[in-house]
Amino acid sequence: MTVHRSRHALAGPLTPDRIAALRLPVARRGYRVEDVDALLHRLTFELAERTRQLVDQRAETRRISGALRRWQSEQARARDAAECRR
């Protein structure tokens, strides 16, 4: 699959703000401006939602990793204490 590149293409990663601010040049023939604007609005919304979900998932991963490390430390201390009592 090839990607069309034009002088108007965005360089770098797409973000919701960059998509929302995007204004494409108007040509005599082509897509209807309303349709393009509607698509850009939808892309902005969906990218923002996925970005929010990714941030939430990363925070949850950090929370679970921290809880697992604490649990492992507690288990190691309990094992060491049990061995010292023997």
N, CA, C and O atoms as a Maestro MAE file, in Angstrom:
{
 s_m_m2io_version
 :::
 2.0.0
}

f_m_ct {
 s_m_title
 :::
 protein
 m_atom[344] {
  # First column is atom index #
  i_m_mmod_type
  r_m_x_coord
  r_m_y_coord
  r_m_z_coord
  i_m_residue_number
  s_m_chain_name
  s_m_pdb_residue_name
  s_m_pdb_atom_name
  i_m_atomic_number
  :::
  1 25 0.852 -1.169 0.000 1 A "MET " " N  " 7
  2 3 0.000 0.000 0.000 1 A "MET " " CA " 6
  3 2 0.902 1.236 0.000 1 A "MET " " C  " 6
  4 15 1.830 1.330 0.803 1 A "MET " " O  " 8
  5 25 0.635 2.154 -0.874 2 A "THR " " N  " 7
  6 3 1.423 3.377 -0.921 2 A "THR " " CA " 6
  7 2 0.695 4.490 -0.178 2 A "THR " " C  " 6
  8 15 -0.530 4.484 -0.054 2 A "THR " " O  " 8
  9 25 1.461 5.417 0.298 3 A "VAL " " N  " 7
  10 3 0.903 6.550 1.024 3 A "VAL " " CA " 6
  11 2 1.078 7.789 0.172 3 A "VAL " " C  " 6
  12 15 2.184 8.092 -0.274 3 A "VAL " " O  " 8
  13 25 -0.005 8.502 -0.053 4 A "HIS " " N  " 7
  14 3 0.064 9.738 -0.834 4 A "HIS " " CA " 6
  15 2 0.698 10.833 0.017 4 A "HIS " " C  " 6
  16 15 0.291 11.060 1.157 4 A "HIS " " O  " 8
  17 25 1.678 11.494 -0.537 5 A "ARG " " N  " 7
  18 3 2.329 12.597 0.168 5 A "ARG " " CA " 6
  19 2 2.173 13.852 -0.675 5 A "ARG " " C  " 6
  20 15 2.423 13.841 -1.881 5 A "ARG " " O  " 8
  21 25 1.767 14.908 -0.044 6 A "SER " " N  " 7
  22 3 1.662 16.181 -0.740 6 A "SER " " CA " 6
  23 2 2.365 17.236 0.082 6 A "SER " " C  " 6
  24 15 2.766 16.988 1.219 6 A "SER " " O  " 8
  25 25 2.512 18.400 -0.489 7 A "ARG " " N  " 7
  26 3 3.164 19.482 0.250 7 A "ARG " " CA " 6
  27 2 2.325 19.924 1.426 7 A "ARG " " C  " 6
  28 15 2.816 20.646 2.295 7 A "ARG " " O  " 8
  29 25 1.061 19.506 1.478 8 A "HIS " " N  " 7
  30 3 0.158 19.884 2.568 8 A "HIS " " CA " 6
  31 2 0.080 18.816 3.656 8 A "HIS " " C  " 6
  32 15 -0.595 19.004 4.668 8 A "HIS " " O  " 8
  33 25 0.772 17.692 3.446 9 A "ALA " " N  " 7
  34 3 0.696 16.587 4.405 9 A "ALA " " CA " 6
  35 2 1.344 16.996 5.729 9 A "ALA " " C  " 6
  36 15 2.299 17.772 5.753 9 A "ALA " " O  " 8
  37 25 0.821 16.474 6.800 10 A "LEU " " N  " 7
  38 3 1.385 16.736 8.119 10 A "LEU " " CA " 6
  39 2 2.660 15.934 8.296 10 A "LEU " " C  " 6
  40 15 2.708 14.745 7.982 10 A "LEU " " O  " 8
  41 25 3.669 16.578 8.791 11 A "ALA " " N  " 7
  42 3 4.905 15.870 9.128 11 A "ALA " " CA " 6
  43 2 4.855 15.530 10.613 11 A "ALA " " C  " 6
  44 15 4.326 16.301 11.414 11 A "ALA " " O  " 8
  45 25 5.396 14.394 10.973 12 A "GLY " " N  " 7
  46 3 5.415 14.017 12.373 12 A "GLY " " CA " 6
  47 2 4.146 13.300 12.797 12 A "GLY " " C  " 6
  48 15 3.258 13.049 11.983 12 A "GLY " " O  " 8
  49 25 4.069 12.969 14.093 13 A "PRO " " N  " 7
  50 3 2.921 12.196 14.589 13 A "PRO " " CA " 6
  51 2 1.629 13.013 14.575 13 A "PRO " " C  " 6
  52 15 1.628 14.222 14.806 13 A "PRO " " O  " 8
  53 25 0.548 12.320 14.302 14 A "LEU " " N  " 7
  54 3 -0.769 12.962 14.339 14 A "LEU " " CA " 6
  55 2 -1.267 12.988 15.775 14 A "LEU " " C  " 6
  56 15 -1.180 11.992 16.494 14 A "LEU " " O  " 8
  57 25 -1.774 14.107 16.173 15 A "THR " " N  " 7
  58 3 -2.394 14.248 17.488 15 A "THR " " CA " 6
  59 2 -3.785 14.810 17.274 15 A "THR " " C  " 6
  60 15 -4.063 15.369 16.213 15 A "THR " " O  " 8
  61 25 -4.667 14.675 18.258 16 A "PRO " " N  " 7
  62 3 -6.003 15.244 18.102 16 A "PRO " " CA " 6
  63 2 -5.955 16.739 17.796 16 A "PRO " " C  " 6
  64 15 -6.716 17.221 16.957 16 A "PRO " " O  " 8
  65 25 -5.082 17.469 18.458 17 A "ASP " " N  " 7
  66 3 -4.996 18.914 18.218 17 A "ASP " " CA " 6
  67 2 -4.539 19.230 16.809 17 A "ASP " " C  " 6
  68 15 -5.044 20.166 16.187 17 A "ASP " " O  " 8
  69 25 -3.581 18.456 16.292 18 A "ARG " " N  " 7
  70 3 -3.099 18.714 14.933 18 A "ARG " " CA " 6
  71 2 -4.175 18.406 13.907 18 A "ARG " " C  " 6
  72 15 -4.309 19.125 12.917 18 A "ARG " " O  " 8
  73 25 -4.940 17.352 14.127 19 A "ILE " " N  " 7
  74 3 -6.019 17.024 13.189 19 A "ILE " " CA " 6
  75 2 -7.104 18.090 13.265 19 A "ILE " " C  " 6
  76 15 -7.620 18.529 12.236 19 A "ILE " " O  " 8
  77 25 -7.453 18.508 14.479 20 A "ALA " " N  " 7
  78 3 -8.505 19.514 14.644 20 A "ALA " " CA " 6
  79 2 -8.122 20.835 13.975 20 A "ALA " " C  " 6
  80 15 -8.992 21.543 13.469 20 A "ALA " " O  " 8
  81 25 -6.845 21.170 13.966 21 A "ALA " " N  " 7
  82 3 -6.396 22.439 13.386 21 A "ALA " " CA " 6
  83 2 -6.139 22.338 11.888 21 A "ALA " " C  " 6
  84 15 -5.888 23.351 11.234 21 A "ALA " " O  " 8
  85 25 -6.198 21.140 11.343 22 A "LEU " " N  " 7
  86 3 -5.873 20.935 9.935 22 A "LEU " " CA " 6
  87 2 -6.905 21.582 9.025 22 A "LEU " " C  " 6
  88 15 -8.109 21.406 9.208 22 A "LEU " " O  " 8
  89 25 -6.425 22.322 8.056 23 A "ARG " " N  " 7
  90 3 -7.282 22.907 7.020 23 A "ARG " " CA " 6
  91 2 -6.662 22.546 5.682 23 A "ARG " " C  " 6
  92 15 -5.537 22.944 5.380 23 A "ARG " " O  " 8
  93 25 -7.402 21.791 4.883 24 A "LEU " " N  " 7
  94 3 -6.905 21.366 3.586 24 A "LEU " " CA " 6
  95 2 -7.250 22.418 2.534 24 A "LEU " " C  " 6
  96 15 -8.271 23.098 2.638 24 A "LEU " " O  " 8
  97 25 -6.389 22.549 1.517 25 A "PRO " " N  " 7
  98 3 -6.681 23.530 0.478 25 A "PRO " " CA " 6
  99 2 -7.921 23.119 -0.318 25 A "PRO " " C  " 6
  100 15 -8.189 21.931 -0.496 25 A "PRO " " O  " 8
  101 25 -8.654 24.092 -0.784 26 A "VAL " " N  " 7
  102 3 -9.872 23.839 -1.557 26 A "VAL " " CA " 6
  103 2 -9.505 23.838 -3.044 26 A "VAL " " C  " 6
  104 15 -8.822 24.740 -3.530 26 A "VAL " " O  " 8
  105 25 -9.962 22.831 -3.738 27 A "ALA " " N  " 7
  106 3 -9.725 22.721 -5.175 27 A "ALA " " CA " 6
  107 2 -11.059 22.832 -5.904 27 A "ALA " " C  " 6
  108 15 -12.125 22.734 -5.295 27 A "ALA " " O  " 8
  109 25 -10.985 23.035 -7.191 28 A "ARG " " N  " 7
  110 3 -12.242 23.129 -7.970 28 A "ARG " " CA " 6
  111 2 -13.046 21.852 -7.896 28 A "ARG " " C  " 6
  112 15 -14.263 21.864 -7.710 28 A "ARG " " O  " 8
  113 25 -12.340 20.762 -8.046 29 A "ARG " " N  " 7
  114 3 -13.026 19.470 -7.957 29 A "ARG " " CA " 6
  115 2 -12.398 18.687 -6.827 29 A "ARG " " C  " 6
  116 15 -11.225 18.876 -6.504 29 A "ARG " " O  " 8
  117 25 -13.150 17.839 -6.248 30 A "GLY " " N  " 7
  118 3 -12.623 17.026 -5.158 30 A "GLY " " CA " 6
  119 2 -13.721 16.684 -4.181 30 A "GLY " " C  " 6
  120 15 -14.888 16.560 -4.553 30 A "GLY " " O  " 8
  121 25 -13.340 16.536 -2.940 31 A "TYR " " N  " 7
  122 3 -14.282 16.158 -1.902 31 A "TYR " " CA " 6
  123 2 -15.052 17.379 -1.422 31 A "TYR " " C  " 6
  124 15 -14.584 18.515 -1.508 31 A "TYR " " O  " 8
  125 25 -16.245 17.106 -0.916 32 A "ARG " " N  " 7
  126 3 -17.032 18.200 -0.340 32 A "ARG " " CA " 6
  127 2 -16.399 18.619 0.979 32 A "ARG " " C  " 6
  128 15 -16.021 17.777 1.794 32 A "ARG " " O  " 8
  129 25 -16.290 19.910 1.179 33 A "VAL " " N  " 7
  130 3 -15.653 20.451 2.383 33 A "VAL " " CA " 6
  131 2 -16.347 19.935 3.637 33 A "VAL " " C  " 6
  132 15 -15.681 19.613 4.621 33 A "VAL " " O  " 8
  133 25 -17.667 19.854 3.618 34 A "GLU " " N  " 7
  134 3 -18.415 19.383 4.789 34 A "GLU " " CA " 6
  135 2 -18.057 17.938 5.134 34 A "GLU " " C  " 6
  136 15 -17.947 17.577 6.306 34 A "GLU " " O  " 8
  137 25 -17.877 17.116 4.096 35 A "ASP " " N  " 7
  138 3 -17.529 15.712 4.326 35 A "ASP " " CA " 6
  139 2 -16.126 15.582 4.919 35 A "ASP " " C  " 6
  140 15 -15.906 14.801 5.845 35 A "ASP " " O  " 8
  141 25 -15.188 16.346 4.385 36 A "VAL " " N  " 7
  142 3 -13.817 16.306 4.891 36 A "VAL " " CA " 6
  143 2 -13.788 16.809 6.333 36 A "VAL " " C  " 6
  144 15 -13.140 16.204 7.187 36 A "VAL " " O  " 8
  145 25 -14.488 17.914 6.609 37 A "ASP " " N  " 7
  146 3 -14.532 18.442 7.971 37 A "ASP " " CA " 6
  147 2 -15.151 17.437 8.940 37 A "ASP " " C  " 6
  148 15 -14.677 17.288 10.066 37 A "ASP " " O  " 8
  149 25 -16.204 16.750 8.509 38 A "ALA " " N  " 7
  150 3 -16.850 15.745 9.362 38 A "ALA " " CA " 6
  151 2 -15.880 14.598 9.654 38 A "ALA " " C  " 6
  152 15 -15.803 14.115 10.784 38 A "ALA " " O  " 8
  153 25 -15.144 14.169 8.636 39 A "LEU " " N  " 7
  154 3 -14.176 13.098 8.834 39 A "LEU " " CA " 6
  155 2 -13.063 13.542 9.781 39 A "LEU " " C  " 6
  156 15 -12.673 12.791 10.675 39 A "LEU " " O  " 8
  157 25 -12.556 14.743 9.591 40 A "LEU " " N  " 7
  158 3 -11.511 15.256 10.482 40 A "LEU " " CA " 6
  159 2 -12.015 15.352 11.917 40 A "LEU " " C  " 6
  160 15 -11.281 15.050 12.858 40 A "LEU " " O  " 8
  161 25 -13.268 15.772 12.083 41 A "HIS " " N  " 7
  162 3 -13.849 15.852 13.422 41 A "HIS " " CA " 6
  163 2 -13.910 14.458 14.055 41 A "HIS " " C  " 6
  164 15 -13.562 14.285 15.223 41 A "HIS " " O  " 8
  165 25 -14.352 13.475 13.281 42 A "ARG " " N  " 7
  166 3 -14.426 12.102 13.799 42 A "ARG " " CA " 6
  167 2 -13.036 11.568 14.134 42 A "ARG " " C  " 6
  168 15 -12.846 10.957 15.185 42 A "ARG " " O  " 8
  169 25 -12.065 11.792 13.252 43 A "LEU " " N  " 7
  170 3 -10.698 11.343 13.520 43 A "LEU " " CA " 6
  171 2 -10.148 11.993 14.779 43 A "LEU " " C  " 6
  172 15 -9.490 11.334 15.584 43 A "LEU " " O  " 8
  173 25 -10.413 13.277 14.950 44 A "THR " " N  " 7
  174 3 -9.963 13.989 16.139 44 A "THR " " CA " 6
  175 2 -10.546 13.354 17.393 44 A "THR " " C  " 6
  176 15 -9.824 13.101 18.358 44 A "THR " " O  " 8
  177 25 -11.848 13.095 17.380 45 A "PHE " " N  " 7
  178 3 -12.524 12.500 18.530 45 A "PHE " " CA " 6
  179 2 -11.969 11.110 18.835 45 A "PHE " " C  " 6
  180 15 -11.650 10.800 19.983 45 A "PHE " " O  " 8
  181 25 -11.855 10.269 17.794 46 A "GLU " " N  " 7
  182 3 -11.415 8.897 18.019 46 A "GLU " " CA " 6
  183 2 -9.952 8.828 18.457 46 A "GLU " " C  " 6
  184 15 -9.604 8.010 19.310 46 A "GLU " " O  " 8
  185 25 -9.099 9.665 17.891 47 A "LEU " " N  " 7
  186 3 -7.708 9.680 18.309 47 A "LEU " " CA " 6
  187 2 -7.581 10.162 19.748 47 A "LEU " " C  " 6
  188 15 -6.790 9.618 20.519 47 A "LEU " " O  " 8
  189 25 -8.353 11.179 20.112 48 A "ALA " " N  " 7
  190 3 -8.329 11.676 21.494 48 A "ALA " " CA " 6
  191 2 -8.802 10.582 22.458 48 A "ALA " " C  " 6
  192 15 -8.228 10.414 23.534 48 A "ALA " " O  " 8
  193 25 -9.840 9.846 22.077 49 A "GLU " " N  " 7
  194 3 -10.362 8.771 22.926 49 A "GLU " " CA " 6
  195 2 -9.317 7.665 23.090 49 A "GLU " " C  " 6
  196 15 -9.102 7.179 24.201 49 A "GLU " " O  " 8
  197 25 -8.673 7.269 22.004 50 A "ARG " " N  " 7
  198 3 -7.651 6.225 22.091 50 A "ARG " " CA " 6
  199 2 -6.440 6.694 22.899 50 A "ARG " " C  " 6
  200 15 -5.837 5.915 23.637 50 A "ARG " " O  " 8
  201 25 -6.100 7.947 22.755 51 A "THR " " N  " 7
  202 3 -4.997 8.501 23.538 51 A "THR " " CA " 6
  203 2 -5.351 8.468 25.019 51 A "THR " " C  " 6
  204 15 -4.511 8.102 25.842 51 A "THR " " O  " 8
  205 25 -6.583 8.845 25.376 52 A "ARG " " N  " 7
  206 3 -7.023 8.812 26.768 52 A "ARG " " CA " 6
  207 2 -6.997 7.379 27.305 52 A "ARG " " C  " 6
  208 15 -6.565 7.141 28.433 52 A "ARG " " O  " 8
  209 25 -7.464 6.427 26.489 53 A "GLN " " N  " 7
  210 3 -7.455 5.027 26.913 53 A "GLN " " CA " 6
  211 2 -6.028 4.530 27.140 53 A "GLN " " C  " 6
  212 15 -5.767 3.800 28.096 53 A "GLN " " O  " 8
  213 25 -5.111 4.926 26.265 54 A "LEU " " N  " 7
  214 3 -3.724 4.514 26.412 54 A "LEU " " CA " 6
  215 2 -3.123 5.085 27.691 54 A "LEU " " C  " 6
  216 15 -2.409 4.377 28.401 54 A "LEU " " O  " 8
  217 25 -3.393 6.330 27.994 55 A "VAL " " N  " 7
  218 3 -2.907 6.947 29.229 55 A "VAL " " CA " 6
  219 2 -3.473 6.206 30.437 55 A "VAL " " C  " 6
  220 15 -2.744 5.913 31.385 55 A "VAL " " O  " 8
  221 25 -4.772 5.905 30.405 56 A "ASP " " N  " 7
  222 3 -5.406 5.167 31.496 56 A "ASP " " CA " 6
  223 2 -4.790 3.776 31.661 56 A "ASP " " C  " 6
  224 15 -4.531 3.341 32.783 56 A "ASP " " O  " 8
  225 25 -4.556 3.083 30.550 57 A "GLN " " N  " 7
  226 3 -3.995 1.738 30.611 57 A "GLN " " CA " 6
  227 2 -2.568 1.755 31.144 57 A "GLN " " C  " 6
  228 15 -2.173 0.869 31.901 57 A "GLN " " O  " 8
  229 25 -1.799 2.757 30.752 58 A "ARG " " N  " 7
  230 3 -0.430 2.860 31.269 58 A "ARG " " CA " 6
  231 2 -0.437 3.125 32.777 58 A "ARG " " C  " 6
  232 15 0.378 2.568 33.512 58 A "ARG " " O  " 8
  233 25 -1.351 3.970 33.228 59 A "ALA " " N  " 7
  234 3 -1.458 4.239 34.666 59 A "ALA " " CA " 6
  235 2 -1.860 2.960 35.411 59 A "ALA " " C  " 6
  236 15 -1.326 2.675 36.482 59 A "ALA " " O  " 8
  237 25 -2.779 2.206 34.858 60 A "GLU " " N  " 7
  238 3 -3.208 0.948 35.477 60 A "GLU " " CA " 6
  239 2 -2.058 -0.064 35.509 60 A "GLU " " C  " 6
  240 15 -1.894 -0.791 36.488 60 A "GLU " " O  " 8
  241 25 -1.273 -0.106 34.446 61 A "THR " " N  " 7
  242 3 -0.123 -0.996 34.404 61 A "THR " " CA " 6
  243 2 0.887 -0.634 35.492 61 A "THR " " C  " 6
  244 15 1.428 -1.515 36.160 61 A "THR " " O  " 8
  245 25 1.139 0.674 35.670 62 A "ARG " " N  " 7
  246 3 2.056 1.113 36.729 62 A "ARG " " CA " 6
  247 2 1.500 0.740 38.103 62 A "ARG " " C  " 6
  248 15 2.247 0.304 38.979 62 A "ARG " " O  " 8
  249 25 0.192 0.910 38.291 63 A "ARG " " N  " 7
  250 3 -0.432 0.581 39.575 63 A "ARG " " CA " 6
  251 2 -0.291 -0.909 39.873 63 A "ARG " " C  " 6
  252 15 0.077 -1.290 40.984 63 A "ARG " " O  " 8
  253 25 -0.582 -1.747 38.884 64 A "ILE " " N  " 7
  254 3 -0.505 -3.198 39.072 64 A "ILE " " CA " 6
  255 2 0.942 -3.633 39.280 64 A "ILE " " C  " 6
  256 15 1.220 -4.487 40.122 64 A "ILE " " O  " 8
  257 25 1.861 -3.052 38.519 65 A "SER " " N  " 7
  258 3 3.284 -3.403 38.685 65 A "SER " " CA " 6
  259 2 3.771 -3.050 40.079 65 A "SER " " C  " 6
  260 15 4.500 -3.825 40.697 65 A "SER " " O  " 8
  261 25 3.374 -1.890 40.578 66 A "GLY " " N  " 7
  262 3 3.763 -1.492 41.936 66 A "GLY " " CA " 6
  263 2 3.184 -2.433 42.974 66 A "GLY " " C  " 6
  264 15 3.871 -2.823 43.918 66 A "GLY " " O  " 8
  265 25 1.916 -2.801 42.802 67 A "ALA " " N  " 7
  266 3 1.280 -3.725 43.744 67 A "ALA " " CA " 6
  267 2 1.970 -5.087 43.703 67 A "ALA " " C  " 6
  268 15 2.173 -5.709 44.746 67 A "ALA " " O  " 8
  269 25 2.324 -5.545 42.530 68 A "LEU " " N  " 7
  270 3 3.010 -6.831 42.407 68 A "LEU " " CA " 6
  271 2 4.383 -6.780 43.071 68 A "LEU " " C  " 6
  272 15 4.768 -7.725 43.761 68 A "LEU " " O  " 8
  273 25 5.128 -5.690 42.873 69 A "ARG " " N  " 7
  274 3 6.443 -5.564 43.523 69 A "ARG " " CA " 6
  275 2 6.306 -5.558 45.040 69 A "ARG " " C  " 6
  276 15 7.092 -6.194 45.743 69 A "ARG " " O  " 8
  277 25 5.299 -4.832 45.545 70 A "ARG " " N  " 7
  278 3 5.086 -4.810 47.001 70 A "ARG " " CA " 6
  279 2 4.733 -6.204 47.513 70 A "ARG " " C  " 6
  280 15 5.247 -6.630 48.547 70 A "ARG " " O  " 8
  281 25 3.878 -6.906 46.813 71 A "TRP " " N  " 7
  282 3 3.482 -8.258 47.218 71 A "TRP " " CA " 6
  283 2 4.690 -9.195 47.207 71 A "TRP " " C  " 6
  284 15 4.880 -9.985 48.132 71 A "TRP " " O  " 8
  285 25 5.501 -9.102 46.157 72 A "GLN " " N  " 7
  286 3 6.681 -9.958 46.080 72 A "GLN " " CA " 6
  287 2 7.648 -9.665 47.230 72 A "GLN " " C  " 6
  288 15 8.235 -10.581 47.808 72 A "GLN " " O  " 8
  289 25 7.806 -8.386 47.552 73 A "SER " " N  " 7
  290 3 8.679 -8.017 48.670 73 A "SER " " CA " 6
  291 2 8.139 -8.573 49.978 73 A "SER " " C  " 6
  292 15 8.895 -9.098 50.795 73 A "SER " " O  " 8
  293 25 6.832 -8.458 50.177 74 A "GLU " " N  " 7
  294 3 6.219 -8.996 51.404 74 A "GLU " " CA " 6
  295 2 6.409 -10.511 51.485 74 A "GLU " " C  " 6
  296 15 6.702 -11.045 52.555 74 A "GLU " " O  " 8
  297 25 6.243 -11.198 50.362 75 A "GLN " " N  " 7
  298 3 6.416 -12.655 50.341 75 A "GLN " " CA " 6
  299 2 7.861 -13.030 50.650 75 A "GLN " " C  " 6
  300 15 8.113 -13.994 51.373 75 A "GLN " " O  " 8
  301 25 8.814 -12.266 50.102 76 A "ALA " " N  " 7
  302 3 10.228 -12.547 50.356 76 A "ALA " " CA " 6
  303 2 10.562 -12.317 51.824 76 A "ALA " " C  " 6
  304 15 11.285 -13.110 52.427 76 A "ALA " " O  " 8
  305 25 10.035 -11.225 52.409 77 A "ARG " " N  " 7
  306 3 10.283 -10.961 53.835 77 A "ARG " " CA " 6
  307 2 9.671 -12.056 54.706 77 A "ARG " " C  " 6
  308 15 10.289 -12.506 55.671 77 A "ARG " " O  " 8
  309 25 8.465 -12.477 54.363 78 A "ALA " " N  " 7
  310 3 7.803 -13.539 55.135 78 A "ALA " " CA " 6
  311 2 8.585 -14.846 55.033 78 A "ALA " " C  " 6
  312 15 8.729 -15.567 56.020 78 A "ALA " " O  " 8
  313 25 9.090 -15.149 53.835 79 A "ARG " " N  " 7
  314 3 9.883 -16.372 53.644 79 A "ARG " " CA " 6
  315 2 11.180 -16.286 54.438 79 A "ARG " " C  " 6
  316 15 11.584 -17.250 55.088 79 A "ARG " " O  " 8
  317 25 11.832 -15.120 54.379 80 A "ASP " " N  " 7
  318 3 13.092 -14.936 55.130 80 A "ASP " " CA " 6
  319 2 12.842 -15.032 56.646 80 A "ASP " " C  " 6
  320 15 13.647 -15.618 57.369 80 A "ASP " " O  " 8
  321 25 11.738 -14.464 57.118 81 A "ALA " " N  " 7
  322 3 11.411 -14.539 58.535 81 A "ALA " " CA " 6
  323 2 11.137 -15.970 58.958 81 A "ALA " " C  " 6
  324 15 11.544 -16.394 60.040 81 A "ALA " " O  " 8
  325 25 10.447 -16.715 58.104 82 A "ALA " " N  " 7
  326 3 10.152 -18.124 58.421 82 A "ALA " " CA " 6
  327 2 11.430 -18.952 58.469 82 A "ALA " " C  " 6
  328 15 11.565 -19.845 59.304 82 A "ALA " " O  " 8
  329 25 12.365 -18.653 57.572 83 A "GLU " " N  " 7
  330 3 13.631 -19.412 57.550 83 A "GLU " " CA " 6
  331 2 14.480 -19.073 58.771 83 A "GLU " " C  " 6
  332 15 15.186 -19.935 59.296 83 A "GLU " " O  " 8
  333 25 14.416 -17.829 59.221 84 A "CYS " " N  " 7
  334 3 15.192 -17.428 60.411 84 A "CYS " " CA " 6
  335 2 14.662 -18.114 61.676 84 A "CYS " " C  " 6
  336 15 15.425 -18.366 62.609 84 A "CYS " " O  " 8
  337 25 13.381 -18.410 61.710 85 A "ARG " " N  " 7
  338 3 12.779 -19.042 62.886 85 A "ARG " " CA " 6
  339 2 13.154 -20.510 62.973 85 A "ARG " " C  " 6
  340 15 12.996 -21.119 64.030 85 A "ARG " " O  " 8
  341 25 13.633 -21.077 61.920 86 A "ARG " " N  " 7
  342 3 13.937 -22.530 61.919 86 A "ARG " " CA " 6
  343 2 15.197 -22.818 62.646 86 A "ARG " " C  " 6
  344 15 15.602 -23.976 62.744 86 A "ARG " " O  " 8
  :::
 }
 m_bond[343] {
  # First column is bond index #
  i_m_from
  i_m_to
  i_m_order
  :::
  1 1 2 1
  2 2 3 1
  3 3 4 2
  4 3 5 1
  5 5 6 1
  6 6 7 1
  7 7 8 2
  8 7 9 1
  9 9 10 1
  10 10 11 1
  11 11 12 2
  12 11 13 1
  13 13 14 1
  14 14 15 1
  15 15 16 2
  16 15 17 1
  17 17 18 1
  18 18 19 1
  19 19 20 2
  20 19 21 1
  21 21 22 1
  22 22 23 1
  23 23 24 2
  24 23 25 1
  25 25 26 1
  26 26 27 1
  27 27 28 2
  28 27 29 1
  29 29 30 1
  30 30 31 1
  31 31 32 2
  32 31 33 1
  33 33 34 1
  34 34 35 1
  35 35 36 2
  36 35 37 1
  37 37 38 1
  38 38 39 1
  39 39 40 2
  40 39 41 1
  41 41 42 1
  42 42 43 1
  43 43 44 2
  44 43 45 1
  45 45 46 1
  46 46 47 1
  47 47 48 2
  48 47 49 1
  49 49 50 1
  50 50 51 1
  51 51 52 2
  52 51 53 1
  53 53 54 1
  54 54 55 1
  55 55 56 2
  56 55 57 1
  57 57 58 1
  58 58 59 1
  59 59 60 2
  60 59 61 1
  61 61 62 1
  62 62 63 1
  63 63 64 2
  64 63 65 1
  65 65 66 1
  66 66 67 1
  67 67 68 2
  68 67 69 1
  69 69 70 1
  70 70 71 1
  71 71 72 2
  72 71 73 1
  73 73 74 1
  74 74 75 1
  75 75 76 2
  76 75 77 1
  77 77 78 1
  78 78 79 1
  79 79 80 2
  80 79 81 1
  81 81 82 1
  82 82 83 1
  83 83 84 2
  84 83 85 1
  85 85 86 1
  86 86 87 1
  87 87 88 2
  88 87 89 1
  89 89 90 1
  90 90 91 1
  91 91 92 2
  92 91 93 1
  93 93 94 1
  94 94 95 1
  95 95 96 2
  96 95 97 1
  97 97 98 1
  98 98 99 1
  99 99 100 2
  100 99 101 1
  101 101 102 1
  102 102 103 1
  103 103 104 2
  104 103 105 1
  105 105 106 1
  106 106 107 1
  107 107 108 2
  108 107 109 1
  109 109 110 1
  110 110 111 1
  111 111 112 2
  112 111 113 1
  113 113 114 1
  114 114 115 1
  115 115 116 2
  116 115 117 1
  117 117 118 1
  118 118 119 1
  119 119 120 2
  120 119 121 1
  121 121 122 1
  122 122 123 1
  123 123 124 2
  124 123 125 1
  125 125 126 1
  126 126 127 1
  127 127 128 2
  128 127 129 1
  129 129 130 1
  130 130 131 1
  131 131 132 2
  132 131 133 1
  133 133 134 1
  134 134 135 1
  135 135 136 2
  136 135 137 1
  137 137 138 1
  138 138 139 1
  139 139 140 2
  140 139 141 1
  141 141 142 1
  142 142 143 1
  143 143 144 2
  144 143 145 1
  145 145 146 1
  146 146 147 1
  147 147 148 2
  148 147 149 1
  149 149 150 1
  150 150 151 1
  151 151 152 2
  152 151 153 1
  153 153 154 1
  154 154 155 1
  155 155 156 2
  156 155 157 1
  157 157 158 1
  158 158 159 1
  159 159 160 2
  160 159 161 1
  161 161 162 1
  162 162 163 1
  163 163 164 2
  164 163 165 1
  165 165 166 1
  166 166 167 1
  167 167 168 2
  168 167 169 1
  169 169 170 1
  170 170 171 1
  171 171 172 2
  172 171 173 1
  173 173 174 1
  174 174 175 1
  175 175 176 2
  176 175 177 1
  177 177 178 1
  178 178 179 1
  179 179 180 2
  180 179 181 1
  181 181 182 1
  182 182 183 1
  183 183 184 2
  184 183 185 1
  185 185 186 1
  186 186 187 1
  187 187 188 2
  188 187 189 1
  189 189 190 1
  190 190 191 1
  191 191 192 2
  192 191 193 1
  193 193 194 1
  194 194 195 1
  195 195 196 2
  196 195 197 1
  197 197 198 1
  198 198 199 1
  199 199 200 2
  200 199 201 1
  201 201 202 1
  202 202 203 1
  203 203 204 2
  204 203 205 1
  205 205 206 1
  206 206 207 1
  207 207 208 2
  208 207 209 1
  209 209 210 1
  210 210 211 1
  211 211 212 2
  212 211 213 1
  213 213 214 1
  214 214 215 1
  215 215 216 2
  216 215 217 1
  217 217 218 1
  218 218 219 1
  219 219 220 2
  220 219 221 1
  221 221 222 1
  222 222 223 1
  223 223 224 2
  224 223 225 1
  225 225 226 1
  226 226 227 1
  227 227 228 2
  228 227 229 1
  229 229 230 1
  230 230 231 1
  231 231 232 2
  232 231 233 1
  233 233 234 1
  234 234 235 1
  235 235 236 2
  236 235 237 1
  237 237 238 1
  238 238 239 1
  239 239 240 2
  240 239 241 1
  241 241 242 1
  242 242 243 1
  243 243 244 2
  244 243 245 1
  245 245 246 1
  246 246 247 1
  247 247 248 2
  248 247 249 1
  249 249 250 1
  250 250 251 1
  251 251 252 2
  252 251 253 1
  253 253 254 1
  254 254 255 1
  255 255 256 2
  256 255 257 1
  257 257 258 1
  258 258 259 1
  259 259 260 2
  260 259 261 1
  261 261 262 1
  262 262 263 1
  263 263 264 2
  264 263 265 1
  265 265 266 1
  266 266 267 1
  267 267 268 2
  268 267 269 1
  269 269 270 1
  270 270 271 1
  271 271 272 2
  272 271 273 1
  273 273 274 1
  274 274 275 1
  275 275 276 2
  276 275 277 1
  277 277 278 1
  278 278 279 1
  279 279 280 2
  280 279 281 1
  281 281 282 1
  282 282 283 1
  283 283 284 2
  284 283 285 1
  285 285 286 1
  286 286 287 1
  287 287 288 2
  288 287 289 1
  289 289 290 1
  290 290 291 1
  291 291 292 2
  292 291 293 1
  293 293 294 1
  294 294 295 1
  295 295 296 2
  296 295 297 1
  297 297 298 1
  298 298 299 1
  299 299 300 2
  300 299 301 1
  301 301 302 1
  302 302 303 1
  303 303 304 2
  304 303 305 1
  305 305 306 1
  306 306 307 1
  307 307 308 2
  308 307 309 1
  309 309 310 1
  310 310 311 1
  311 311 312 2
  312 311 313 1
  313 313 314 1
  314 314 315 1
  315 315 316 2
  316 315 317 1
  317 317 318 1
  318 318 319 1
  319 319 320 2
  320 319 321 1
  321 321 322 1
  322 322 323 1
  323 323 324 2
  324 323 325 1
  325 325 326 1
  326 326 327 1
  327 327 328 2
  328 327 329 1
  329 329 330 1
  330 330 331 1
  331 331 332 2
  332 331 333 1
  333 333 334 1
  334 334 335 1
  335 335 336 2
  336 335 337 1
  337 337 338 1
  338 338 339 1
  339 339 340 2
  340 339 341 1
  341 341 342 1
  342 342 343 1
  343 343 344 2
  :::
 }
}
